[in-house]
Amino acid sequence: MQRLSTQIHLTIVAVLLLFAMLVAGAVSLGPGARHERILTAGLAQTAAELLPGPERPVAELEKALERLASRFGVNVTAYSPRGERLASIGRVQPLAVPEAGDAGWIEARGHRLSLGLRLPDGRVLVAGRASADRGHLGLLLGTVTLLALAVGVGAWPLVRRLTRRLERLRTRVEDLGQGDLAARAPVEGRDEVADLARSFNRAAERIQGLVEAQRRQLAFASHELRSPLARLRVALEMLSGDERVRAGAERDIAELDALIGELLEASRVQATGAGEHREPVDLLGLVAEEAARSGAEASGQPVVLRGDARLLRRLVKNLLDNARRHGGGAQVEARVERLDAGARLGVSDRGPGVPEAERERIFEPFYRPPGAPETGSSYGLGLALVRQIARAHGGDARC
């Protein structure tokens, strides 16, 4: 896509060149038909009075033409009414008969200017010389062209300054889109671009305020939820009753506690991505540790990635827990493969699998497949958080 600065600059130069062409055209057409007819008619009448009549000898005509050529510094040729050359002084001038009703013509060709006159007796007189007017026209064209180039060169810094400000504004917009809520655009000048930068900064401040308010509310809500959960856990430990009921209540409390943790983690990933604590991470070693904890098998190639170790550990843990939960009790396998631009982590189980139509939807938060039991299985943020963490590290998650 062509840059805005180039488009504006080329537009300025094109307008100036068009102006030069119009001025040149006006100069070249300046004499015009109405002025040209008056001029050539007067000149034809004057030449007829100065030249001998058609009945006089050719020698007299040549002497008269020689006086005219010497006085005006031109080459002159006289033609009969039938187009026969009668006499010529200097270089022979080509005959071009004027149009009917015209007493003559004025014509510029190349660097030469020619004048043709039809005398009242029918003879045609043609005079020509190097065109001074043509030189002036070339000078005018050159001057206007240089003016266009000068304005074009002079306008480039102004145009580039304007577009450079727009580029800086675009960079800050992209930073905001990538999660940098503190991104602000520099406000330079008092024009429309400065107004646009101020509007962007106001919008960015509102977005940052909303996100931070949502984050605070989520943190407060999670704290308020965990406090009664802790009290319930203490109360259950003090109760002496049905162990089966007590065990079920403890599982429910643990599930709620895990869900709150995932909500907080998802909020942090959405707000900051994986840019807070990037460090070299041994992915195979991390997978092996989590596999040992969950009883899965780990294999593959050693790969060191740069990322957030805590988030990557959460990603591996959620994948292994999901595979164990839905794998039908069979062995869960995790394998790490080295790629040119990173790594691939594959986790597989021996469960019933996921229908093709559901393979994207299982990464939606709290999605429950059709026919899934309302209790006994967890359908929360596990896989949704896996995809968020993978994308925050420049990858993706697929089933």
Buried (B, 14 or more C-beta within 10 A) or exposed (E): EEEEBEEBBEEBBEEBBEEBEEBBEEBBEEBEEEEBBEBBBEBBEEBBEEBBEBEEEEEEBBEBBBEBBEEEEBBBBBBEEEEEEBBBBBEEBEBEEBEEEBBBBBBBEEEBBBBBBBBEEEBBBBBBBEBEBBEEBEEBBEEBBEEBEEBBEEBBEEBBEBBEBBEBBEEBBEBBEEBBBEBBBEBBEEEEBBEBBEEBBEEBEEEBEEBEEEBEEBBEEBEEBBEEBEEBBEEBEEEEEEEEEBEEBBEEBEEBBBBBBBBBBBBBBBBBBBEEEBEEBBBBBBBBBBBEEBEBEBEBEEBEBEBBBBBBBBBBBBBBBBBBBBBEEEEBBBBBBBEEEBBBBEBBBEBEEBEEEEEEBBBEBEBBEEEEEEEEEBBBBBBBBBBBBBBBBEBEBEE
